[in-house]
Amino acid sequence: MKGFAGFPLRGRMVRIPGLFFSELLPQIDSLPELKVTLYCLWRLQQKGRRVPYLWQREILADEMFMNGLGSHREEQEAALLDGLERAVARGTLLHARIGEQEGQQGDLYFANTPRGRAAIEGLQKGEWAPESAYDPLTGLNIERPAIFTLYEQNIGPLTPLIADHLRDLEETFPREWIEEAIEIAVARNRRSLAYMKGILRKWQAEGRAGAQGQGQDWRSYLDSRYRDEFDY
């Protein structure tokens, strides 16, 4: 089993209706249906369209998600179709098939919401047509804390041990402190984690000139400005 390094201090959140947990989740007994349902609810939120819909071929093009459905392509596609069919049959998703008479062909999926139901009705009446183009690159990707990217771009390669140290720094110090420490390390050509930590510890002990929160307890400053976005 591949391990999970844990959620970062901050990250993009996804809105899931409460009814999913109180009504749908207890009923879903199929892993493909569960994965496909959560994926579609997440993906539809990323669309930003006036009429949000998801092409089946968009899902098929998302290799990271598809790899989680099976060990080979045939198994993956079968699991996806099974999950979609179950989600539609349950009423979580709405399905429409666009025929060649509309100039394109494919399967569309909508969330079963008032907006989704209105979109299906408008599609049937010819009041709107889906765009044929889609962006497969908007699928799953590995979200990494920005501090990892900053470190790799400015200091050096990231190792599991360094990643652990960076997580500790992010939980201890304000983000702007870390960013400025990286800038100073680069400017002085002292590109090392140890040098960064030395700068941060000095600011922690002596205060950082010009820093918001100077003169107050640094831990209180963190608690007030960098709360965990998860509401436990």
C-alpha positions as CSV (number, residue, x, y, z in Angstrom):
1,M,0.0,0.0,0.0
2,K,1.3,3.4,-1.0
3,G,1.6,5.7,2.0
4,F,0.0,9.2,2.2
5,A,2.2,12.0,3.5
6,G,-0.8,13.9,5.0
7,F,-2.7,17.1,4.1
8,P,-0.7,20.3,3.8
9,L,-1.4,23.2,6.1
10,R,-3.4,24.9,3.3
11,G,-4.9,23.5,0.2
12,R,-7.8,23.8,-2.2
13,M,-11.0,22.5,-0.6
14,V,-13.9,20.7,-2.4
15,R,-17.5,21.2,-1.5
16,I,-19.5,18.0,-1.1
17,P,-23.2,18.2,-0.3
18,G,-24.1,17.0,3.2
19,L,-26.7,14.6,1.7
20,F,-23.8,12.7,0.1
21,F,-22.7,11.6,3.6
22,S,-26.2,11.2,5.2
23,E,-28.0,9.5,2.3
24,L,-25.7,8.4,-0.6
25,L,-22.7,7.0,1.2
26,P,-24.5,4.4,3.3
27,Q,-26.1,3.1,0.1
28,I,-23.1,2.9,-2.1
29,D,-21.7,-0.6,-2.0
30,S,-19.5,-0.4,-5.1
31,L,-15.9,1.0,-5.0
32,P,-16.0,2.1,-8.7
33,E,-19.3,3.9,-8.1
34,L,-17.8,5.6,-5.0
35,K,-14.6,6.7,-6.8
36,V,-16.5,7.8,-9.9
37,T,-19.1,9.8,-7.9
38,L,-16.5,11.7,-5.9
39,Y,-14.4,12.3,-8.9
40,C,-17.3,13.7,-11.0
41,L,-18.4,15.9,-8.1
42,W,-14.9,17.3,-7.8
43,R,-14.3,17.6,-11.5
44,L,-17.6,19.4,-12.2
45,Q,-16.6,22.1,-9.6
46,Q,-13.4,22.8,-11.5
47,K,-15.2,23.5,-14.8
48,G,-16.2,27.1,-14.2
49,R,-18.8,26.9,-17.0
50,R,-22.2,28.4,-16.9
51,V,-23.5,24.9,-17.7
52,P,-21.1,22.5,-16.0
53,Y,-20.9,19.1,-17.7
54,L,-18.3,16.4,-18.0
55,W,-17.5,14.4,-21.2
56,Q,-16.9,10.7,-20.6
57,R,-13.8,11.0,-22.8
58,E,-12.4,13.6,-20.4
59,I,-12.4,11.1,-17.6
60,L,-10.8,8.5,-19.9
61,A,-8.1,10.9,-20.6
62,D,-7.2,11.5,-17.0
63,E,-4.5,8.8,-16.6
64,M,-3.9,9.3,-12.9
65,F,-7.6,8.7,-12.0
66,M,-7.9,5.8,-14.5
67,N,-4.9,4.1,-13.1
68,G,-6.7,3.9,-9.7
69,L,-9.5,1.9,-11.3
70,G,-7.5,-1.1,-12.3
71,S,-4.2,-2.7,-13.3
72,H,-4.7,-2.5,-17.1
73,R,-6.7,-0.3,-19.5
74,E,-9.4,-2.8,-20.2
75,E,-10.1,-3.3,-16.5
76,Q,-10.0,0.5,-15.9
77,E,-12.5,1.3,-18.6
78,A,-14.9,-1.4,-17.5
79,A,-14.7,-0.1,-13.9
80,L,-15.4,3.5,-15.1
81,L,-18.4,2.4,-17.1
82,D,-19.7,0.4,-14.2
83,G,-19.2,3.3,-11.8
84,L,-20.9,5.8,-14.2
85,E,-23.9,3.5,-14.8
86,R,-24.4,2.9,-11.1
87,A,-24.2,6.6,-10.3
88,V,-26.7,7.4,-13.0
89,A,-29.0,4.6,-12.0
90,R,-28.9,5.8,-8.4
91,G,-29.7,9.4,-9.4
92,T,-26.4,11.0,-8.4
93,L,-25.4,11.8,-11.9
94,L,-27.5,12.7,-15.0
95,H,-26.5,11.3,-18.4
96,A,-27.0,12.6,-22.0
97,R,-25.7,11.2,-25.2
98,I,-24.9,13.6,-28.0
99,G,-25.5,12.0,-31.5
100,E,-23.9,12.8,-34.8
101,Q,-26.8,14.9,-35.8
102,E,-25.5,17.6,-33.4
103,G,-22.2,17.6,-35.1
104,Q,-20.4,15.6,-32.5
105,Q,-20.8,12.4,-30.5
106,G,-20.2,11.5,-26.9
107,D,-21.6,11.0,-23.5
108,L,-22.1,13.9,-21.1
109,Y,-22.6,13.8,-17.3
110,F,-24.1,16.4,-15.0
111,A,-24.6,16.5,-11.3
112,N,-28.3,15.8,-10.4
113,T,-28.9,19.3,-9.1
114,P,-31.5,21.9,-10.2
115,R,-28.8,23.4,-12.4
116,G,-27.9,20.0,-13.9
117,R,-31.6,19.1,-14.5
118,A,-32.2,22.5,-16.2
119,A,-29.1,21.9,-18.4
120,I,-30.4,18.5,-19.5
121,E,-33.8,20.0,-20.3
122,G,-32.2,22.9,-22.3
123,L,-30.0,20.4,-24.1
124,Q,-33.1,18.3,-25.1
125,K,-34.9,21.5,-26.3
126,G,-31.9,22.6,-28.4
127,E,-31.4,25.7,-26.3
128,W,-27.7,25.1,-25.9
129,A,-25.0,22.8,-27.2
130,P,-21.9,21.6,-25.5
131,E,-18.4,22.6,-26.6
132,S,-16.6,19.9,-28.5
133,A,-13.3,20.9,-27.1
134,Y,-12.2,19.9,-23.6
135,D,-9.0,20.1,-21.6
136,P,-7.8,16.8,-20.3
137,L,-5.0,18.5,-18.4
138,T,-7.6,19.8,-15.9
139,G,-7.8,16.3,-14.4
140,L,-6.1,14.9,-11.3
141,N,-2.6,16.2,-10.6
142,I,-0.4,15.9,-7.6
143,E,-1.0,19.0,-5.4
144,R,2.2,19.8,-3.5
145,P,2.7,22.5,-1.0
146,A,4.1,25.6,-2.6
147,I,7.1,25.5,-0.2
148,F,8.2,22.3,-2.0
149,T,8.2,24.1,-5.3
150,L,10.0,27.1,-3.9
151,Y,12.7,24.9,-2.4
152,E,13.3,22.9,-5.6
153,Q,13.4,26.1,-7.8
154,N,15.8,28.0,-5.6
155,I,17.7,25.7,-3.2
156,G,18.0,22.2,-4.6
157,P,16.5,18.7,-5.1
158,L,13.8,17.6,-2.8
159,T,14.3,14.4,-0.8
160,P,11.9,12.7,1.6
161,L,13.9,13.9,4.6
162,I,14.0,17.5,3.3
163,A,10.3,17.3,2.6
164,D,9.7,16.4,6.3
165,H,11.8,19.3,7.5
166,L,10.0,21.7,5.2
167,R,6.6,20.5,6.5
168,D,7.8,21.2,10.0
169,L,8.9,24.7,9.0
170,E,5.6,25.4,7.4
171,E,3.8,24.4,10.6
172,T,6.1,26.6,12.7
173,F,6.7,29.8,10.8
174,P,4.6,32.1,8.7
175,R,4.8,31.5,4.9
176,E,6.3,34.9,4.2
177,W,9.1,34.2,6.6
178,I,10.0,31.1,4.8
179,E,9.8,32.8,1.4
180,E,12.1,35.6,2.5
181,A,14.5,33.1,4.1
182,I,14.8,31.4,0.8
183,E,15.3,34.7,-1.0
184,I,18.1,35.6,1.5
185,A,19.8,32.2,1.1
186,V,19.8,32.6,-2.7
187,A,21.0,36.2,-2.6
188,R,23.9,35.2,-0.3
189,N,24.6,32.0,-2.3
190,R,24.1,29.9,0.8
191,R,21.5,27.5,-0.7
192,S,20.9,25.0,2.0
193,L,18.2,24.0,4.3
194,A,20.4,24.5,7.3
195,Y,21.1,28.1,6.4
196,M,17.3,28.7,5.9
197,K,16.6,27.3,9.3
198,G,19.3,29.4,10.9
199,I,17.6,32.6,9.5
200,L,14.2,31.5,10.7
201,R,15.4,30.6,14.2
202,K,17.1,33.9,14.5
203,W,13.9,35.7,13.6
204,Q,12.0,33.6,16.0
205,A,14.4,34.5,18.9
206,E,15.1,38.1,18.1
207,G,12.2,39.2,16.0
208,R,12.0,40.0,12.3
209,A,12.3,43.6,11.3
210,G,9.2,44.8,9.5
211,A,7.3,41.6,10.2
212,Q,3.6,41.8,10.9
213,G,3.2,40.5,14.4
214,Q,6.6,41.6,15.6
215,G,6.4,42.3,19.4
216,Q,3.8,39.6,20.0
217,D,4.3,36.0,20.8
218,W,5.3,34.2,17.5
219,R,3.1,31.2,18.3
220,S,0.0,33.4,18.9
221,Y,0.8,35.1,15.6
222,L,0.8,31.8,13.8
223,D,-2.5,30.7,15.4
224,S,-4.2,33.9,14.4
225,R,-3.0,34.0,10.8
226,Y,-2.3,30.4,9.8
227,R,-5.1,28.3,11.1
228,D,-5.7,24.9,9.6
229,E,-8.4,25.1,7.0
230,F,-9.9,21.8,8.2
231,D,-12.6,22.5,10.7
232,Y,-12.5,19.6,13.1
